[in-house]
Amino acid sequence: MALRRHLQQECITREAARSTATYMSFGTRELAISALLSFVVTLFWRWVATQTSQSYTQPSVGAVELQDAASFPKSAKQPKKLAIVGVSGAGKSWLAKALSAQLGIKRIDLDQMLEHRWRMQARTDNGSDLVDVRHALREASGGWVADGVFKAAQKELWPRCHLIVVLDAPPALRVWRVLRRACLDPEKRSVPWHRWLRGVLWLSWQACGMGPQQQWLLSHLATMQEGMAESAAAAIRKRAEQRAKGHLSKTSPVREHVPVLVLRGEAQVREWLESLRLPASRSATGEGPLVS
């Protein structure tokens, strides 16, 4: 009996040691893949992205650089309703948190809100994505900053914004952020390593600007601005018809587009955040540039 118990204990000890070795081997292999992938992908995408860069400042989008933001209307210089957009790794979540704390407005995390609905599979039971976004807007009547790129954002959020901020960090930095997040986030590391690797490659492809995400963003920004221009033209025609009939018409200015600001890199982001700290009296007069 003593010999049997000894053999059983030895088998258990060996099995535990084998399991630990397997786990450590998997962890070491995953970390090695991460380090190699970080080095190779960053260098490769940095070169590729320079060959395929697309401009957010094209006329159809109407975005302006930070140095030209002095031409913005008053509401865009001290905004209370903002949308932060950009490809994977651009820094949308960080900037949304910073704006929420600095301006005292609510953050609407579209990624978390809509992905939770998809995971719970409650789309058909409890409304739709648009309903969720509208409900979040009603709760944030004092102002909001939304980060995330979804169709619901294009329809409900973007036309209401005082300012849309497009983050266009350098491709190498975006890829590095994606890789760092994939390696350090316990939730992302909990999946099988082959799924993890496939997800990292896909997000890196998006972060460097080669995937459809950037083209989708450019296209939908242009579509939104086109819709704003058409609505403004229709409102102007209606007012002209009312005046021609001798009726009173609205005299408030018609909004023809949503101001879009492009921030390239961390230095410009921090410079713009500092500009928002200017006294309200200075921004209300419209005097001086947006940034000092």
Secondary structure, DSSP 8 states (H G I E B T S, - for coil): -HHHHHHHHHHHHHHHHHHHHHHHHHHHHHHHHHHHHHHHHHHHHHHHHHHS---TTSTTT-EE-GGGGGGS-HHHHS-SEEEEE-STTS-HHHHHHHHHHHHT-EEEEHHHHHHHHHHHT-TTTS--HHHHHHHHHHHTTT-EEEE---HHIIIIIGGG-SEEEEE---HHHHHHHHHHHHHH-HHHHTS-HHHHHHHHHHHHHHHTT-SHHHHHHHHHHHHHHHHHHHHHHHHHHHHHHHHHTT-----S-------EEEE-SHHHHHHHHHHTTS-HHHHHHT-S-S--
